Amino acid sequence: MFDALNKVLDFLESVAMVVFMSIATVLTTLQVVYRYGFNSSIFWVEEVVIYSIICMSFVGASMGVRHGVHISVDVLNAFVPPAVNRWLHIIAALLGIAFAGYLTYYGFQLYFNTLGRGQLTAALRLPMAWFYLPIGISGILLILRYLWVIHEAWTKPPVSLAEELAAEKDKLV
Protein backbone atom coordinates (compact mmCIF):
# COMPACT_ATOMS: atom_id res chain seq x y z
CA MET A 1 0.00 0.00 0.00
CA PHE A 2 2.77 2.43 0.93
CA ASP A 3 4.64 1.78 -2.31
CA ALA A 4 1.61 2.55 -4.50
CA LEU A 5 0.74 5.66 -2.50
CA ASN A 6 4.38 6.71 -2.61
CA LYS A 7 4.48 6.46 -6.41
CA VAL A 8 1.28 8.48 -6.77
CA LEU A 9 2.59 11.19 -4.42
CA ASP A 10 5.94 11.24 -6.23
CA PHE A 11 4.16 11.80 -9.54
CA LEU A 12 1.80 14.48 -8.21
CA GLU A 13 4.57 16.36 -6.42
CA SER A 14 6.81 16.23 -9.47
CA VAL A 15 4.06 17.54 -11.73
CA ALA A 16 3.20 20.30 -9.24
CA MET A 17 6.85 21.35 -9.00
CA VAL A 18 7.22 21.44 -12.79
CA VAL A 19 4.02 23.46 -13.17
CA PHE A 20 4.90 26.00 -10.47
CA MET A 21 8.51 26.34 -11.66
CA SER A 22 7.37 26.75 -15.28
CA ILE A 23 4.85 29.42 -14.32
CA ALA A 24 7.47 31.35 -12.33
CA THR A 25 10.13 31.04 -15.03
CA VAL A 26 7.93 31.93 -18.00
CA LEU A 27 6.26 34.86 -16.27
CA THR A 28 9.54 36.24 -14.94
CA THR A 29 11.07 36.05 -18.41
CA LEU A 30 7.99 37.69 -19.90
CA GLN A 31 8.13 40.46 -17.31
CA VAL A 32 11.82 41.14 -18.07
CA VAL A 33 11.07 41.33 -21.81
CA TYR A 34 8.17 43.68 -21.21
CA ARG A 35 10.11 45.86 -18.79
CA TYR A 36 13.33 46.24 -20.76
CA GLY A 37 12.03 45.65 -24.28
CA PHE A 38 8.82 47.64 -24.21
CA ASN A 39 9.41 49.89 -21.19
CA SER A 40 6.23 48.57 -19.62
CA SER A 41 5.21 45.81 -17.23
CA ILE A 42 2.39 43.41 -16.47
CA PHE A 43 0.92 44.36 -13.10
CA TRP A 44 -0.06 40.87 -11.89
CA VAL A 45 3.10 38.90 -12.78
CA GLU A 46 5.01 39.57 -9.55
CA GLU A 47 2.12 38.33 -7.44
CA VAL A 48 1.72 35.11 -9.47
CA VAL A 49 5.46 34.42 -9.32
CA ILE A 50 5.54 34.93 -5.55
CA TYR A 51 2.59 32.58 -5.00
CA SER A 52 4.16 30.00 -7.33
CA ILE A 53 7.40 30.06 -5.33
CA ILE A 54 5.47 29.74 -2.07
CA CYS A 55 3.58 26.72 -3.41
CA MET A 56 6.87 25.19 -4.59
CA SER A 57 8.26 25.60 -1.08
CA PHE A 58 5.39 23.73 0.52
CA VAL A 59 5.43 20.92 -2.05
CA GLY A 60 9.22 20.80 -1.75
CA ALA A 61 8.99 20.21 2.00
CA SER A 62 7.19 16.94 1.35
CA MET A 63 9.68 15.98 -1.36
CA GLY A 64 12.50 16.72 1.08
CA VAL A 65 11.12 14.22 3.57
CA ARG A 66 10.74 11.61 0.83
CA HIS A 67 14.33 11.97 -0.34
CA GLY A 68 15.81 12.56 3.12
CA VAL A 69 17.38 15.89 2.23
CA HIS A 70 16.15 18.08 5.07
CA ILE A 71 18.79 19.56 7.33
CA SER A 72 19.51 17.20 10.20
CA VAL A 73 22.07 16.51 12.88
CA ASP A 74 23.42 13.01 12.35
CA VAL A 75 26.00 12.91 15.12
CA LEU A 76 23.93 10.46 17.19
CA ASN A 77 23.36 8.24 14.18
CA ALA A 78 27.11 7.89 13.74
CA PHE A 79 27.75 6.70 17.29
CA VAL A 80 24.80 4.49 18.17
CA PRO A 81 24.24 0.90 17.07
CA PRO A 82 21.90 0.26 14.12
CA ALA A 83 18.99 -0.88 16.32
CA VAL A 84 19.06 2.42 18.23
CA ASN A 85 19.49 4.29 14.96
CA ARG A 86 16.18 2.81 13.79
CA TRP A 87 14.44 4.25 16.86
CA LEU A 88 16.04 7.64 16.31
CA HIS A 89 14.54 7.73 12.80
CA ILE A 90 11.13 6.71 14.14
CA ILE A 91 11.22 9.34 16.91
CA ALA A 92 12.29 12.03 14.42
CA ALA A 93 9.43 11.00 12.12
CA LEU A 94 6.93 11.12 15.00
CA LEU A 95 8.09 14.65 15.82
CA GLY A 96 7.71 15.50 12.13
CA ILE A 97 4.16 14.12 12.19
CA ALA A 98 3.37 16.31 15.20
CA PHE A 99 4.67 19.38 13.34
CA ALA A 100 2.80 18.40 10.18
CA GLY A 101 -0.38 17.92 12.22
CA TYR A 102 -0.13 21.49 13.49
CA LEU A 103 0.62 22.68 9.97
CA THR A 104 -2.44 20.86 8.65
CA TYR A 105 -4.77 22.05 11.39
CA TYR A 106 -3.73 25.69 11.36
CA GLY A 107 -3.27 25.77 7.59
CA PHE A 108 -6.86 24.68 6.99
CA GLN A 109 -8.07 26.93 9.79
CA LEU A 110 -6.36 29.88 8.06
CA TYR A 111 -7.87 28.80 4.73
CA PHE A 112 -11.44 28.62 6.04
CA ASN A 113 -11.16 31.84 8.10
CA THR A 114 -9.81 33.76 5.13
CA LEU A 115 -12.42 32.23 2.83
CA GLY A 116 -15.15 33.40 5.21
CA ARG A 117 -13.83 36.95 5.24
CA GLY A 118 -13.73 37.20 1.45
CA GLN A 119 -10.24 38.70 1.38
CA LEU A 120 -8.87 39.20 -2.16
CA THR A 121 -5.31 39.37 -3.46
CA ALA A 122 -3.95 42.80 -4.34
CA ALA A 123 -3.36 42.46 -8.07
CA LEU A 124 -5.28 39.40 -9.23
CA ARG A 125 -8.39 40.06 -7.11
CA LEU A 126 -8.69 36.32 -6.46
CA PRO A 127 -9.73 34.87 -3.09
CA MET A 128 -6.68 34.98 -0.84
CA ALA A 129 -7.82 31.76 0.81
CA TRP A 130 -6.80 29.75 -2.26
CA PHE A 131 -3.21 30.80 -1.74
CA TYR A 132 -3.33 29.61 1.89
CA LEU A 133 -4.65 26.20 0.90
CA PRO A 134 -1.18 24.75 0.08
CA ILE A 135 -0.24 25.09 3.77
CA GLY A 136 -2.85 22.56 4.86
CA ILE A 137 -2.25 20.30 1.86
CA SER A 138 1.48 20.34 2.59
CA GLY A 139 0.75 19.21 6.14
CA ILE A 140 -1.17 16.21 4.83
CA LEU A 141 1.61 15.35 2.39
CA LEU A 142 4.18 15.62 5.17
CA ILE A 143 2.18 13.31 7.43
CA LEU A 144 1.99 10.72 4.63
CA ARG A 145 5.71 11.03 3.96
CA TYR A 146 6.64 10.70 7.63
CA LEU A 147 4.40 7.63 7.90
CA TRP A 148 6.37 6.22 4.97
CA VAL A 149 9.63 6.97 6.82
CA ILE A 150 8.32 5.09 9.88
CA HIS A 151 7.23 2.19 7.68
CA GLU A 152 10.67 2.03 6.05
CA ALA A 153 12.49 2.25 9.37
CA TRP A 154 10.29 -0.44 10.89
CA THR A 155 10.31 -2.96 8.03
CA LYS A 156 13.89 -2.74 6.80
CA PRO A 157 16.73 -4.25 8.82
CA PRO A 158 18.73 -1.66 10.76
CA VAL A 159 22.01 -0.58 9.17
CA SER A 160 24.90 1.45 10.45
CA LEU A 161 25.56 4.95 9.15
CA ALA A 162 28.65 3.69 7.30
CA GLU A 163 26.57 1.06 5.48
CA GLU A 164 23.91 3.66 4.68
CA LEU A 165 26.51 6.04 3.23
CA ALA A 166 28.06 3.21 1.19
CA ALA A 167 24.63 2.34 -0.22
CA GLU A 168 24.03 5.99 -1.15
CA LYS A 169 27.44 6.11 -2.85
CA ASP A 170 26.60 2.98 -4.84
CA LYS A 171 23.30 4.55 -5.98
CA LEU A 172 25.13 7.59 -7.31
CA VAL A 173 27.66 5.55 -9.29
C-alpha positions in Angstrom: 0.0 0.0 0.0 2.8 2.4 0.9 4.6 1.8 -2.3 1.6 2.5 -4.5 0.7 5.7 -2.5 4.4 6.7 -2.6 4.5 6.5 -6.4 1.3 8.5 -6.8 2.6 11.2 -4.4 5.9 11.2 -6.2 4.2 11.8 -9.5 1.8 14.5 -8.2 4.6 16.4 -6.4 6.8 16.2 -9.5 4.1 17.5 -11.7 3.2 20.3 -9.2 6.9 21.4 -9.0 7.2 21.4 -12.8 4.0 23.5 -13.2 4.9 26.0 -10.5 8.5 26.3 -11.7 7.4 26.8 -15.3 4.9 29.4 -14.3 7.5 31.3 -12.3 10.1 31.0 -15.0 7.9 31.9 -18.0 6.3 34.9 -16.3 9.5 36.2 -14.9 11.1 36.0 -18.4 8.0 37.7 -19.9 8.1 40.5 -17.3 11.8 41.1 -18.1 11.1 41.3 -21.8 8.2 43.7 -21.2 10.1 45.9 -18.8 13.3 46.2 -20.8 12.0 45.6 -24.3 8.8 47.6 -24.2 9.4 49.9 -21.2 6.2 48.6 -19.6 5.2 45.8 -17.2 2.4 43.4 -16.5 0.9 44.4 -13.1 -0.1 40.9 -11.9 3.1 38.9 -12.8 5.0 39.6 -9.6 2.1 38.3 -7.4 1.7 35.1 -9.5 5.5 34.4 -9.3 5.5 34.9 -5.5 2.6 32.6 -5.0 4.2 30.0 -7.3 7.4 30.1 -5.3 5.5 29.7 -2.1 3.6 26.7 -3.4 6.9 25.2 -4.6 8.3 25.6 -1.1 5.4 23.7 0.5 5.4 20.9 -2.0 9.2 20.8 -1.8 9.0 20.2 2.0 7.2 16.9 1.3 9.7 16.0 -1.4 12.5 16.7 1.1 11.1 14.2 3.6 10.7 11.6 0.8 14.3 12.0 -0.3 15.8 12.6 3.1 17.4 15.9 2.2 16.2 18.1 5.1 18.8 19.6 7.3 19.5 17.2 10.2 22.1 16.5 12.9 23.4 13.0 12.3 26.0 12.9 15.1 23.9 10.5 17.2 23.4 8.2 14.2 27.1 7.9 13.7 27.8 6.7 17.3 24.8 4.5 18.2 24.2 0.9 17.1 21.9 0.3 14.1 19.0 -0.9 16.3 19.1 2.4 18.2 19.5 4.3 15.0 16.2 2.8 13.8 14.4 4.2 16.9 16.0 7.6 16.3 14.5 7.7 12.8 11.1 6.7 14.1 11.2 9.3 16.9 12.3 12.0 14.4 9.4 11.0 12.1 6.9 11.1 15.0 8.1 14.7 15.8 7.7 15.5 12.1 4.2 14.1 12.2 3.4 16.3 15.2 4.7 19.4 13.3 2.8 18.4 10.2 -0.4 17.9 12.2 -0.1 21.5 13.5 0.6 22.7 10.0 -2.4 20.9 8.7 -4.8 22.1 11.4 -3.7 25.7 11.4 -3.3 25.8 7.6 -6.9 24.7 7.0 -8.1 26.9 9.8 -6.4 29.9 8.1 -7.9 28.8 4.7 -11.4 28.6 6.0 -11.2 31.8 8.1 -9.8 33.8 5.1 -12.4 32.2 2.8 -15.1 33.4 5.2 -13.8 36.9 5.2 -13.7 37.2 1.5 -10.2 38.7 1.4 -8.9 39.2 -2.2 -5.3 39.4 -3.5 -4.0 42.8 -4.3 -3.4 42.5 -8.1 -5.3 39.4 -9.2 -8.4 40.1 -7.1 -8.7 36.3 -6.5 -9.7 34.9 -3.1 -6.7 35.0 -0.8 -7.8 31.8 0.8 -6.8 29.7 -2.3 -3.2 30.8 -1.7 -3.3 29.6 1.9 -4.7 26.2 0.9 -1.2 24.8 0.1 -0.2 25.1 3.8 -2.9 22.6 4.9 -2.2 20.3 1.9 1.5 20.3 2.6 0.8 19.2 6.1 -1.2 16.2 4.8 1.6 15.3 2.4 4.2 15.6 5.2 2.2 13.3 7.4 2.0 10.7 4.6 5.7 11.0 4.0 6.6 10.7 7.6 4.4 7.6 7.9 6.4 6.2 5.0 9.6 7.0 6.8 8.3 5.1 9.9 7.2 2.2 7.7 10.7 2.0 6.0 12.5 2.2 9.4 10.3 -0.4 10.9 10.3 -3.0 8.0 13.9 -2.7 6.8 16.7 -4.2 8.8 18.7 -1.7 10.8 22.0 -0.6 9.2 24.9 1.5 10.4 25.6 4.9 9.1 28.7 3.7 7.3 26.6 1.1 5.5 23.9 3.7 4.7 26.5 6.0 3.2 28.1 3.2 1.2 24.6 2.3 -0.2 24.0 6.0 -1.2 27.4 6.1 -2.9 26.6 3.0 -4.8 23.3 4.6 -6.0 25.1 7.6 -7.3 27.7 5.5 -9.3 
